[in-house]
C-alpha cells in the first residue's frame, strides 16, 4: 500500500511532505508533486504534513480521484526526484480551508 498525491496539489505544490519522507519517493512536475508507489513504504509521515490534505492512503483515495493512482505511478517515472522543501506555486493555497488564490 502506498500514498497518492491527489488533485488538490495541482497549482499548489507545497513541499512540506517532501522534507519528512524517509525514502525520498516524491517527484516534482511543473505544477504538482507525485509519489512513486514502488518506493513509498507507507510510513504515513507525509499525509499530516500536507497543509491542504492532498495526500491519501491508497485505500482512502476518493472515488473521483482514482485516476491519480495511475497518474502518480506514471509521472514518477519521468519527473525528477525532489528531496528538499521549496517555495509553493505562486497560485498556491495557503491553508486547508483557503481557496486557490
Number of C-alpha atoms within 10 A of each C-alpha: 12 18 25 29 27 25 16 17 24 19 19 23 27 24 25 19 22 26 17 17 19 13 12 18 19 27 21 20 16 10 14 20 30 29 28 24 21 11 13 19 15 13 13 16 14 20 21 14 18 20 19 20 16 22 26 19 15 17 10 11 19 13 7 9 13 14 13 18 21 12 16 21 16 15 17 23 13 11 15 12 19 18 19 14 13 13 11 18 17 10 13 21 22 15 12 11 10 11 9 12 10
